Amino acid sequence: MNFENIIITSENGIGQITINRPSKLNALNIATIKELHDCLEALDANSEIRVIIITGEGEKAFVAGADIAEFANFSIEEGAQLAQQGQELLFNFVERLHTPVIAAVNGFALGGGLELAMACHFRVASENAKMGLPEVSLGVIPGYGGTQRLPQLIGKGRAMEMIMTAGMVTAEEAYRTGLVNHVVPQAELLDFTKSLAQRIIKNSPVAIAKAIKAINANFKDGVDGFETEIRNFGKCFGTEDFKEGTTAFLEKRKADFKGK
């Protein structure tokens, strides 16, 4: 796969996507959103890739927002279409992906950048990272899921304050409120995130995919998360991974999961 705005590497079951627009602080434009979708789709279909890490090129920014120049003159209809297409093509797509996706936040994660990080299944931040949704300072609101996912992660009151003040939080503040899972020195960010990925890789890919579906169900209107859990719990019993996992446990050996 050849892309203009992202770099893909893979090793030991981990696919790494690096957003590579450093002159724009890795800002998301429409082309980059499409490339990210295509890359994630391909990695998710690759049975050898068990975890995906998304990060930004350089030490300044994960993604410092959307590319404002692309939509500054949009009409009401064009603005709504931009949000709808972006959510379906990338942000909701990441959230629903079968393969676990970890955001390695290496600097500024603002606007669409924070929305991308929040769409990932969890987040690790470098000590110099700063996060925020500054859209109201431009006369608009977060349009890639920010008004929905931020309250889910840090609570309604804190989310209201972050969005209404258009302010940034430090990595430590993000950790304290549950926005990120870990904070590590910049130089250790990728190694630490890869160590978490390796812990995930030891487990059943089939079970992890069903766990993602069940957890997400709890945040969907009109969906019974408990019923989704019950249904997916039952489906696990028909998988080769379940037979391997239980057999390995009874035989007191490590399981060798095939993702089937």
PyMOL commands that set and color helices and strands:
alter all, ss='L'
color gray80, all
select helices_A, chain A and resi 22-24+30-45+68-70+76-96+112-119+135-138+146-154+156-165+171-177+186-201+205-217+225-236+240-250
alter helices_A, ss='H'
color red, helices_A
select strands_A, chain A and resi 6-11+14-19+51-56+61-63+101-105+108-110+122-126+130-132+168-170+182-184
alter strands_A, ss='S'
color yellow, strands_A
deselect
rebuild
show_as cartoon
